[in-house]
Amino acid sequence: SQCTGGHCSTVCASGLTDSHCGAGNYCYAGSCYGKVNNGVLCAVDNACKSGHCFVTCVECKQNSHCASNLCVLNSCVK
């Protein structure tokens, strides 16, 4: 596997951050995974490209996640 900065891109130790997995990836339970798009099942916020997980990856979970400051049914209202 490919290693950067002393950390392999497929494995991350407990307590390490997503940055140890490389761009577009996240660390979960000791392994690195690619972040997923909205609508895909997730377990943690950092699994989502949007940064917000609510069973599936969503655009927002609260008003402050939106430029318009209005989140309705996990989507930003323009």
N, CA, C and O atoms as a CHARMM CRD file, in Angstrom:
* protein
*
  312
    1    1 SER  N      0.83900  -1.19400   0.00000 PROA 1      0.00000
    2    1 SER  CA     0.00000   0.00000   0.00000 PROA 1      0.00000
    3    1 SER  C      0.87000   1.23900   0.00000 PROA 1      0.00000
    4    1 SER  O      2.05700   1.17700   0.32000 PROA 1      0.00000
    5    2 GLN  N      0.28100   2.35100  -0.35700 PROA 2      0.00000
    6    2 GLN  CA     1.00200   3.59700  -0.49800 PROA 2      0.00000
    7    2 GLN  C      1.11200   4.30200   0.85400 PROA 2      0.00000
    8    2 GLN  O      0.10400   4.46100   1.54200 PROA 2      0.00000
    9    3 CYS  N      2.29800   4.72200   1.24300 PROA 3      0.00000
   10    3 CYS  CA     2.47500   5.38500   2.53500 PROA 3      0.00000
   11    3 CYS  C      2.92200   6.82500   2.34500 PROA 3      0.00000
   12    3 CYS  O      3.76900   7.12000   1.50100 PROA 3      0.00000
   13    4 THR  N      2.34300   7.71600   3.13900 PROA 4      0.00000
   14    4 THR  CA     2.72100   9.12100   3.10300 PROA 4      0.00000
   15    4 THR  C      2.99300   9.57400   4.52700 PROA 4      0.00000
   16    4 THR  O      2.21400   9.27000   5.43000 PROA 4      0.00000
   17    5 GLY  N      4.04700  10.27100   4.73500 PROA 5      0.00000
   18    5 GLY  CA     4.36200  10.80800   6.04600 PROA 5      0.00000
   19    5 GLY  C      4.43600   9.74000   7.12900 PROA 5      0.00000
   20    5 GLY  O      4.14500  10.02300   8.29100 PROA 5      0.00000
   21    6 GLY  N      4.82200   8.52000   6.77000 PROA 6      0.00000
   22    6 GLY  CA     4.95300   7.46500   7.75300 PROA 6      0.00000
   23    6 GLY  C      3.66400   6.73300   8.05800 PROA 6      0.00000
   24    6 GLY  O      3.65700   5.83200   8.89700 PROA 6      0.00000
   25    7 HSD  N      2.58900   7.08700   7.41100 PROA 7      0.00000
   26    7 HSD  CA     1.29500   6.43600   7.64900 PROA 7      0.00000
   27    7 HSD  C      0.81400   5.80300   6.34700 PROA 7      0.00000
   28    7 HSD  O      0.79100   6.45900   5.30500 PROA 7      0.00000
   29    8 CYS  N      0.43600   4.54900   6.40500 PROA 8      0.00000
   30    8 CYS  CA    -0.07200   3.87700   5.20300 PROA 8      0.00000
   31    8 CYS  C     -1.47900   4.36100   4.90400 PROA 8      0.00000
   32    8 CYS  O     -2.26200   4.62800   5.81600 PROA 8      0.00000
   33    9 SER  N     -1.79200   4.47200   3.63700 PROA 9      0.00000
   34    9 SER  CA    -3.06600   5.05300   3.22400 PROA 9      0.00000
   35    9 SER  C     -4.26200   4.11800   3.42500 PROA 9      0.00000
   36    9 SER  O     -5.40200   4.53700   3.22500 PROA 9      0.00000
   37   10 THR  N     -4.02700   2.86500   3.81500 PROA 10     0.00000
   38   10 THR  CA    -5.14900   1.94900   4.00900 PROA 10     0.00000
   39   10 THR  C     -5.42000   1.66000   5.47500 PROA 10     0.00000
   40   10 THR  O     -6.44700   1.07000   5.81000 PROA 10     0.00000
   41   11 VAL  N     -4.49700   2.07500   6.36700 PROA 11     0.00000
   42   11 VAL  CA    -4.64400   1.78400   7.79000 PROA 11     0.00000
   43   11 VAL  C     -4.37200   3.04300   8.59500 PROA 11     0.00000
   44   11 VAL  O     -3.44500   3.79100   8.28500 PROA 11     0.00000
   45   12 CYS  N     -5.17200   3.28500   9.62500 PROA 12     0.00000
   46   12 CYS  CA    -4.93000   4.41300  10.52100 PROA 12     0.00000
   47   12 CYS  C     -5.08600   3.92300  11.95100 PROA 12     0.00000
   48   12 CYS  O     -6.04400   3.21700  12.26500 PROA 12     0.00000
   49   13 ALA  N     -4.16600   4.28700  12.80600 PROA 13     0.00000
   50   13 ALA  CA    -4.20600   3.84600  14.19400 PROA 13     0.00000
   51   13 ALA  C     -5.25900   4.63500  14.96600 PROA 13     0.00000
   52   13 ALA  O     -5.66300   5.72200  14.55400 PROA 13     0.00000
   53   14 SER  N     -5.68600   4.08500  16.06400 PROA 14     0.00000
   54   14 SER  CA    -6.64700   4.74200  16.93200 PROA 14     0.00000
   55   14 SER  C     -6.11600   6.11000  17.33800 PROA 14     0.00000
   56   14 SER  O     -4.95000   6.23400  17.71400 PROA 14     0.00000
   57   15 GLY  N     -6.94900   7.12800  17.26800 PROA 15     0.00000
   58   15 GLY  CA    -6.55100   8.47200  17.66000 PROA 15     0.00000
   59   15 GLY  C     -5.97500   9.29400  16.53100 PROA 15     0.00000
   60   15 GLY  O     -5.79000  10.50200  16.68400 PROA 15     0.00000
   61   16 LEU  N     -5.68300   8.67000  15.39300 PROA 16     0.00000
   62   16 LEU  CA    -5.17300   9.43100  14.26200 PROA 16     0.00000
   63   16 LEU  C     -6.33400  10.07300  13.51400 PROA 16     0.00000
   64   16 LEU  O     -7.46400   9.58600  13.55500 PROA 16     0.00000
   65   17 THR  N     -6.04100  11.15100  12.84300 PROA 17     0.00000
   66   17 THR  CA    -7.08700  11.89800  12.15100 PROA 17     0.00000
   67   17 THR  C     -7.22200  11.45900  10.70200 PROA 17     0.00000
   68   17 THR  O     -6.41200  10.68900  10.18600 PROA 17     0.00000
   69   18 ASP  N     -8.26300  11.96800  10.06100 PROA 18     0.00000
   70   18 ASP  CA    -8.51200  11.66100   8.65500 PROA 18     0.00000
   71   18 ASP  C     -7.32600  12.03700   7.77100 PROA 18     0.00000
   72   18 ASP  O     -7.10100  11.40900   6.73600 PROA 18     0.00000
   73   19 SER  N     -6.56200  13.06200   8.17400 PROA 19     0.00000
   74   19 SER  CA    -5.44400  13.51700   7.34800 PROA 19     0.00000
   75   19 SER  C     -4.39700  12.41700   7.16200 PROA 19     0.00000
   76   19 SER  O     -3.63900  12.45100   6.19300 PROA 19     0.00000
   77   20 HSD  N     -4.34500  11.44600   8.07100 PROA 20     0.00000
   78   20 HSD  CA    -3.41800  10.33300   7.91800 PROA 20     0.00000
   79   20 HSD  C     -3.84500   9.37600   6.81200 PROA 20     0.00000
   80   20 HSD  O     -3.06400   8.51700   6.40200 PROA 20     0.00000
   81   21 CYS  N     -5.06800   9.51300   6.32900 PROA 21     0.00000
   82   21 CYS  CA    -5.57800   8.62700   5.27100 PROA 21     0.00000
   83   21 CYS  C     -5.44200   9.23600   3.88000 PROA 21     0.00000
   84   21 CYS  O     -5.70900   8.55800   2.88900 PROA 21     0.00000
   85   22 GLY  N     -5.03800  10.48100   3.78500 PROA 22     0.00000
   86   22 GLY  CA    -4.89500  11.13000   2.49200 PROA 22     0.00000
   87   22 GLY  C     -6.16800  11.87000   2.09800 PROA 22     0.00000
   88   22 GLY  O     -7.22600  11.66800   2.69400 PROA 22     0.00000
   89   23 ALA  N     -6.05800  12.71000   1.10900 PROA 23     0.00000
   90   23 ALA  CA    -7.17400  13.55300   0.65500 PROA 23     0.00000
   91   23 ALA  C     -8.36400  12.71400   0.20700 PROA 23     0.00000
   92   23 ALA  O     -8.20100  11.71500  -0.49300 PROA 23     0.00000
   93   24 GLY  N     -9.56800  13.12800   0.61700 PROA 24     0.00000
   94   24 GLY  CA   -10.78200  12.44900   0.18700 PROA 24     0.00000
   95   24 GLY  C    -11.08400  11.16700   0.93200 PROA 24     0.00000
   96   24 GLY  O    -11.98600  10.42400   0.54400 PROA 24     0.00000
   97   25 ASN  N    -10.33900  10.89000   2.00600 PROA 25     0.00000
   98   25 ASN  CA   -10.54500   9.67200   2.77700 PROA 25     0.00000
   99   25 ASN  C    -10.77900  10.01600   4.23900 PROA 25     0.00000
  100   25 ASN  O    -10.52300  11.13900   4.67200 PROA 25     0.00000
  101   26 TYR  N    -11.27100   9.03600   5.00000 PROA 26     0.00000
  102   26 TYR  CA   -11.47600   9.23100   6.42600 PROA 26     0.00000
  103   26 TYR  C    -11.03900   7.98600   7.18000 PROA 26     0.00000
  104   26 TYR  O    -10.95000   6.89400   6.61900 PROA 26     0.00000
  105   27 CYS  N    -10.76500   8.17800   8.47500 PROA 27     0.00000
  106   27 CYS  CA   -10.31300   7.09400   9.33900 PROA 27     0.00000
  107   27 CYS  C    -11.48500   6.61900  10.18900 PROA 27     0.00000
  108   27 CYS  O    -12.14200   7.42700  10.84500 PROA 27     0.00000
  109   28 TYR  N    -11.75500   5.30700  10.18100 PROA 28     0.00000
  110   28 TYR  CA   -12.84000   4.74900  10.98500 PROA 28     0.00000
  111   28 TYR  C    -12.45300   3.35100  11.42700 PROA 28     0.00000
  112   28 TYR  O    -12.15900   2.49400  10.59300 PROA 28     0.00000
  113   29 ALA  N    -12.45100   3.11200  12.72500 PROA 29     0.00000
  114   29 ALA  CA   -12.17000   1.79500  13.31100 PROA 29     0.00000
  115   29 ALA  C    -10.86500   1.18700  12.79200 PROA 29     0.00000
  116   29 ALA  O    -10.79200  -0.01000  12.51200 PROA 29     0.00000
  117   30 GLY  N     -9.84300   2.02900  12.66900 PROA 30     0.00000
  118   30 GLY  CA    -8.52300   1.54100  12.30200 PROA 30     0.00000
  119   30 GLY  C     -8.24900   1.36000  10.82800 PROA 30     0.00000
  120   30 GLY  O     -7.18100   0.87300  10.45700 PROA 30     0.00000
  121   31 SER  N     -9.19000   1.74000   9.97400 PROA 31     0.00000
  122   31 SER  CA    -8.97200   1.62600   8.53400 PROA 31     0.00000
  123   31 SER  C     -9.34400   2.92200   7.83900 PROA 31     0.00000
  124   31 SER  O    -10.12800   3.72000   8.35500 PROA 31     0.00000
  125   32 CYS  N     -8.77700   3.11800   6.67200 PROA 32     0.00000
  126   32 CYS  CA    -9.09100   4.29700   5.85500 PROA 32     0.00000
  127   32 CYS  C    -10.09700   3.91500   4.77300 PROA 32     0.00000
  128   32 CYS  O    -10.01100   2.85300   4.15700 PROA 32     0.00000
  129   33 TYR  N    -11.03900   4.80600   4.56900 PROA 33     0.00000
  130   33 TYR  CA   -12.07500   4.60000   3.55400 PROA 33     0.00000
  131   33 TYR  C    -12.25400   5.87800   2.76100 PROA 33     0.00000
  132   33 TYR  O    -11.93300   6.96300   3.24700 PROA 33     0.00000
  133   34 GLY  N    -12.76300   5.76200   1.54200 PROA 34     0.00000
  134   34 GLY  CA   -13.05800   6.93400   0.73200 PROA 34     0.00000
  135   34 GLY  C    -14.35000   7.58800   1.20400 PROA 34     0.00000
  136   34 GLY  O    -15.32400   6.89800   1.50600 PROA 34     0.00000
  137   35 LYS  N    -14.36100   8.93500   1.26800 PROA 35     0.00000
  138   35 LYS  CA   -15.57500   9.65300   1.65500 PROA 35     0.00000
  139   35 LYS  C    -16.63600   9.45800   0.57000 PROA 35     0.00000
  140   35 LYS  O    -16.30900   9.30900  -0.60700 PROA 35     0.00000
  141   36 VAL  N    -17.91600   9.46100   0.98000 PROA 36     0.00000
  142   36 VAL  CA   -19.00500   9.17100   0.04700 PROA 36     0.00000
  143   36 VAL  C    -19.92000  10.38500  -0.15000 PROA 36     0.00000
  144   36 VAL  O    -19.91000  11.33100   0.63700 PROA 36     0.00000
  145   37 ASN  N    -20.70400  10.32300  -1.21900 PROA 37     0.00000
  146   37 ASN  CA   -21.62000  11.40600  -1.58400 PROA 37     0.00000
  147   37 ASN  C    -22.90900  11.35800  -0.77300 PROA 37     0.00000
  148   37 ASN  O    -23.20100  10.36600  -0.10500 PROA 37     0.00000
  149   38 ASN  N    -23.67000  12.43600  -0.84000 PROA 38     0.00000
  150   38 ASN  CA   -24.98300  12.48700  -0.19600 PROA 38     0.00000
  151   38 ASN  C    -25.86400  11.35300  -0.70200 PROA 38     0.00000
  152   38 ASN  O    -25.83100  11.00900  -1.88400 PROA 38     0.00000
  153   39 GLY  N    -26.66100  10.76800   0.21100 PROA 39     0.00000
  154   39 GLY  CA   -27.56200   9.67800  -0.14600 PROA 39     0.00000
  155   39 GLY  C    -26.98900   8.29800   0.11900 PROA 39     0.00000
  156   39 GLY  O    -27.71900   7.30800   0.08800 PROA 39     0.00000
  157   40 VAL  N    -25.67600   8.22000   0.38400 PROA 40     0.00000
  158   40 VAL  CA   -25.02700   6.94000   0.64700 PROA 40     0.00000
  159   40 VAL  C    -25.03400   6.68900   2.15600 PROA 40     0.00000
  160   40 VAL  O    -24.80000   7.61100   2.93700 PROA 40     0.00000
  161   41 LEU  N    -25.30200   5.44000   2.57200 PROA 41     0.00000
  162   41 LEU  CA   -25.31800   5.09400   3.99300 PROA 41     0.00000
  163   41 LEU  C    -24.00300   5.46400   4.66600 PROA 41     0.00000
  164   41 LEU  O    -22.93100   5.34000   4.07200 PROA 41     0.00000
  165   42 CYS  N    -24.09900   5.92300   5.92000 PROA 42     0.00000
  166   42 CYS  CA   -22.90700   6.32000   6.66200 PROA 42     0.00000
  167   42 CYS  C    -23.09500   6.00800   8.14200 PROA 42     0.00000
  168   42 CYS  O    -24.21200   5.77200   8.60300 PROA 42     0.00000
  169   43 ALA  N    -21.98400   6.01100   8.88100 PROA 43     0.00000
  170   43 ALA  CA   -22.03000   5.78900  10.32300 PROA 43     0.00000
  171   43 ALA  C    -21.53000   7.01100  11.08600 PROA 43     0.00000
  172   43 ALA  O    -21.91000   7.22700  12.23700 PROA 43     0.00000
  173   44 VAL  N    -20.68000   7.80800  10.44800 PROA 44     0.00000
  174   44 VAL  CA   -20.08200   8.97200  11.09900 PROA 44     0.00000
  175   44 VAL  C    -20.04500  10.15400  10.13600 PROA 44     0.00000
  176   44 VAL  O    -20.00000   9.97300   8.91900 PROA 44     0.00000
  177   45 ASP  N    -20.06300  11.37200  10.69300 PROA 45     0.00000
  178   45 ASP  CA   -20.05600  12.58400   9.86400 PROA 45     0.00000
  179   45 ASP  C    -18.87300  12.63400   8.90100 PROA 45     0.00000
  180   45 ASP  O    -19.03200  13.02100   7.74300 PROA 45     0.00000
  181   46 ASN  N    -17.68500  12.24400   9.37200 PROA 46     0.00000
  182   46 ASN  CA   -16.50600  12.37600   8.52100 PROA 46     0.00000
  183   46 ASN  C    -16.46700  11.36600   7.36900 PROA 46     0.00000
  184   46 ASN  O    -15.55400  11.41400   6.54500 PROA 46     0.00000
  185   47 ALA  N    -17.44100  10.45400   7.29900 PROA 47     0.00000
  186   47 ALA  CA   -17.53600   9.53300   6.16200 PROA 47     0.00000
  187   47 ALA  C    -18.08800  10.24800   4.93400 PROA 47     0.00000
  188   47 ALA  O    -17.94300   9.76600   3.81100 PROA 47     0.00000
  189   48 CYS  N    -18.71600  11.38800   5.14800 PROA 48     0.00000
  190   48 CYS  CA   -19.41400  12.10200   4.08100 PROA 48     0.00000
  191   48 CYS  C    -18.59100  13.24900   3.51800 PROA 48     0.00000
  192   48 CYS  O    -17.92700  13.97600   4.25700 PROA 48     0.00000
  193   49 LYS  N    -18.64300  13.40300   2.19900 PROA 49     0.00000
  194   49 LYS  CA   -17.99300  14.54500   1.56100 PROA 49     0.00000
  195   49 LYS  C    -18.58800  15.84400   2.09800 PROA 49     0.00000
  196   49 LYS  O    -17.89100  16.85400   2.19200 PROA 49     0.00000
  197   50 SER  N    -19.86800  15.82100   2.44900 PROA 50     0.00000
  198   50 SER  CA   -20.54000  17.01200   2.98100 PROA 50     0.00000
  199   50 SER  C    -20.17100  17.25900   4.44300 PROA 50     0.00000
  200   50 SER  O    -20.31900  18.37400   4.94400 PROA 50     0.00000
  201   51 GLY  N    -19.69000  16.21700   5.12700 PROA 51     0.00000
  202   51 GLY  CA   -19.35700  16.33900   6.54000 PROA 51     0.00000
  203   51 GLY  C    -20.53400  16.11900   7.47500 PROA 51     0.00000
  204   51 GLY  O    -20.43000  16.36100   8.67700 PROA 51     0.00000
  205   52 HSD  N    -21.67800  15.65100   6.91500 PROA 52     0.00000
  206   52 HSD  CA   -22.88100  15.48100   7.72100 PROA 52     0.00000
  207   52 HSD  C    -23.53700  14.13600   7.43500 PROA 52     0.00000
  208   52 HSD  O    -23.90700  13.84300   6.29800 PROA 52     0.00000
  209   53 CYS  N    -23.68000  13.31100   8.49100 PROA 53     0.00000
  210   53 CYS  CA   -24.30200  11.99400   8.37300 PROA 53     0.00000
  211   53 CYS  C    -25.57100  11.94700   9.20600 PROA 53     0.00000
  212   53 CYS  O    -25.55700  12.29000  10.38800 PROA 53     0.00000
  213   54 PHE  N    -26.66300  11.52600   8.59300 PROA 54     0.00000
  214   54 PHE  CA   -27.93300  11.30400   9.28100 PROA 54     0.00000
  215   54 PHE  C    -28.54100  10.05800   8.63900 PROA 54     0.00000
  216   54 PHE  O    -29.46200  10.16800   7.83100 PROA 54     0.00000
  217   55 VAL  N    -28.04100   8.88500   8.98600 PROA 55     0.00000
  218   55 VAL  CA   -28.31800   7.57800   8.36800 PROA 55     0.00000
  219   55 VAL  C    -27.64200   7.50200   7.00200 PROA 55     0.00000
  220   55 VAL  O    -26.90400   6.55700   6.72400 PROA 55     0.00000
  221   56 THR  N    -27.88900   8.48800   6.15700 PROA 56     0.00000
  222   56 THR  CA   -27.15300   8.63000   4.90000 PROA 56     0.00000
  223   56 THR  C    -26.45300   9.98400   4.94700 PROA 56     0.00000
  224   56 THR  O    -26.76800  10.81800   5.79500 PROA 56     0.00000
  225   57 CYS  N    -25.51200  10.20100   4.04700 PROA 57     0.00000
  226   57 CYS  CA   -24.86100  11.50400   3.97400 PROA 57     0.00000
  227   57 CYS  C    -25.88100  12.52900   3.48800 PROA 57     0.00000
  228   57 CYS  O    -26.61400  12.29300   2.52800 PROA 57     0.00000
  229   58 VAL  N    -25.90900  13.67400   4.17500 PROA 58     0.00000
  230   58 VAL  CA   -26.87400  14.72700   3.86300 PROA 58     0.00000
  231   58 VAL  C    -26.15800  16.07100   3.72300 PROA 58     0.00000
  232   58 VAL  O    -25.01100  16.22700   4.14300 PROA 58     0.00000
  233   59 GLU  N    -26.85100  17.02600   3.13100 PROA 59     0.00000
  234   59 GLU  CA   -26.28100  18.35400   2.91300 PROA 59     0.00000
  235   59 GLU  C    -26.10300  19.10700   4.23600 PROA 59     0.00000
  236   59 GLU  O    -25.12500  19.83200   4.41500 PROA 59     0.00000
  237   60 CYS  N    -27.05600  18.93200   5.16100 PROA 60     0.00000
  238   60 CYS  CA   -26.99200  19.66400   6.42300 PROA 60     0.00000
  239   60 CYS  C    -27.78200  18.93300   7.50000 PROA 60     0.00000
  240   60 CYS  O    -28.64700  18.10800   7.20800 PROA 60     0.00000
  241   61 LYS  N    -27.46400  19.25500   8.75700 PROA 61     0.00000
  242   61 LYS  CA   -28.23800  18.74000   9.88500 PROA 61     0.00000
  243   61 LYS  C    -28.78500  19.88200  10.73600 PROA 61     0.00000
  244   61 LYS  O    -29.69500  19.68100  11.54100 PROA 61     0.00000
  245   62 GLN  N    -28.23600  21.06500  10.55900 PROA 62     0.00000
  246   62 GLN  CA   -28.73300  22.22800  11.29100 PROA 62     0.00000
  247   62 GLN  C    -28.53800  23.47800  10.44200 PROA 62     0.00000
  248   62 GLN  O    -27.75500  23.47400   9.49100 PROA 62     0.00000
  249   63 ASN  N    -29.24700  24.53800  10.78600 PROA 63     0.00000
  250   63 ASN  CA   -29.24000  25.76900   9.99500 PROA 63     0.00000
  251   63 ASN  C    -27.83800  26.31300   9.74500 PROA 63     0.00000
  252   63 ASN  O    -27.55900  26.81800   8.65800 PROA 63     0.00000
  253   64 SER  N    -26.95800  26.21800  10.73000 PROA 64     0.00000
  254   64 SER  CA   -25.61800  26.79400  10.59000 PROA 64     0.00000
  255   64 SER  C    -24.76300  26.09300   9.53100 PROA 64     0.00000
  256   64 SER  O    -23.71500  26.61600   9.15100 PROA 64     0.00000
  257   65 HSD  N    -25.18100  24.93700   9.05500 PROA 65     0.00000
  258   65 HSD  CA   -24.45300  24.22100   8.00200 PROA 65     0.00000
  259   65 HSD  C    -24.69700  24.82300   6.62400 PROA 65     0.00000
  260   65 HSD  O    -24.02700  24.44900   5.66100 PROA 65     0.00000
  261   66 CYS  N    -25.64200  25.74600   6.51400 PROA 66     0.00000
  262   66 CYS  CA   -26.04100  26.30400   5.22200 PROA 66     0.00000
  263   66 CYS  C    -25.66400  27.77100   5.09600 PROA 66     0.00000
  264   66 CYS  O    -25.73700  28.52900   6.06300 PROA 66     0.00000
  265   67 ALA  N    -25.26000  28.16100   3.89500 PROA 67     0.00000
  266   67 ALA  CA   -24.96700  29.57300   3.62200 PROA 67     0.00000
  267   67 ALA  C    -26.21900  30.41700   3.83200 PROA 67     0.00000
  268   67 ALA  O    -26.14000  31.56700   4.26400 PROA 67     0.00000
  269   68 SER  N    -27.38300  29.82800   3.52100 PROA 68     0.00000
  270   68 SER  CA   -28.65600  30.54100   3.67200 PROA 68     0.00000
  271   68 SER  C    -29.13400  30.54900   5.13000 PROA 68     0.00000
  272   68 SER  O    -30.11000  31.21600   5.47100 PROA 68     0.00000
  273   69 ASN  N    -28.42000  29.78700   5.99100 PROA 69     0.00000
  274   69 ASN  CA   -28.77400  29.63000   7.40800 PROA 69     0.00000
  275   69 ASN  C    -30.14600  28.98900   7.60300 PROA 69     0.00000
  276   69 ASN  O    -30.82100  29.24500   8.60100 PROA 69     0.00000
  277   70 LEU  N    -30.56300  28.13600   6.62300 PROA 70     0.00000
  278   70 LEU  CA   -31.84600  27.44200   6.74900 PROA 70     0.00000
  279   70 LEU  C    -31.72200  26.01700   6.21800 PROA 70     0.00000
  280   70 LEU  O    -31.54500  25.80000   5.01900 PROA 70     0.00000
  281   71 CYS  N    -31.81900  25.05200   7.12800 PROA 71     0.00000
  282   71 CYS  CA   -31.73800  23.61800   6.78400 PROA 71     0.00000
  283   71 CYS  C    -33.10700  23.00200   7.03700 PROA 71     0.00000
  284   71 CYS  O    -33.59900  23.01900   8.16500 PROA 71     0.00000
  285   72 VAL  N    -33.72600  22.45600   5.98900 PROA 72     0.00000
  286   72 VAL  CA   -35.02900  21.81400   6.11200 PROA 72     0.00000
  287   72 VAL  C    -34.92300  20.41000   5.52800 PROA 72     0.00000
  288   72 VAL  O    -34.51500  20.24000   4.37900 PROA 72     0.00000
  289   73 LEU  N    -35.29000  19.40600   6.32100 PROA 73     0.00000
  290   73 LEU  CA   -35.23500  18.00200   5.91800 PROA 73     0.00000
  291   73 LEU  C    -33.86400  17.63700   5.34200 PROA 73     0.00000
  292   73 LEU  O    -33.76600  16.98400   4.30400 PROA 73     0.00000
  293   74 ASN  N    -32.80900  18.07200   6.03800 PROA 74     0.00000
  294   74 ASN  CA   -31.42900  17.77600   5.70300 PROA 74     0.00000
  295   74 ASN  C    -30.95300  18.34700   4.36800 PROA 74     0.00000
  296   74 ASN  O    -29.98300  17.85600   3.79100 PROA 74     0.00000
  297   75 SER  N    -31.63700  19.38600   3.87800 PROA 75     0.00000
  298   75 SER  CA   -31.20000  20.09600   2.67100 PROA 75     0.00000
  299   75 SER  C    -31.19900  21.59800   2.95700 PROA 75     0.00000
  300   75 SER  O    -32.06800  22.10700   3.66600 PROA 75     0.00000
  301   76 CYS  N    -30.21600  22.29600   2.39800 PROA 76     0.00000
  302   76 CYS  CA   -30.16200  23.74400   2.55400 PROA 76     0.00000
  303   76 CYS  C    -31.19600  24.39700   1.65100 PROA 76     0.00000
  304   76 CYS  O    -31.30600  24.07500   0.46800 PROA 76     0.00000
  305   77 VAL  N    -31.94800  25.31700   2.23100 PROA 77     0.00000
  306   77 VAL  CA   -32.95600  26.06800   1.48000 PROA 77     0.00000
  307   77 VAL  C    -32.31700  27.36800   1.02600 PROA 77     0.00000
  308   77 VAL  O    -31.71600  28.08700   1.82500 PROA 77     0.00000
  309   78 LYS  N    -32.44600  27.66000  -0.23300 PROA 78     0.00000
  310   78 LYS  CA   -31.82200  28.86700  -0.79900 PROA 78     0.00000
  311   78 LYS  C    -32.60500  30.10600  -0.42900 PROA 78     0.00000
  312   78 LYS  O    -32.23000  31.21300  -0.81600 PROA 78     0.00000
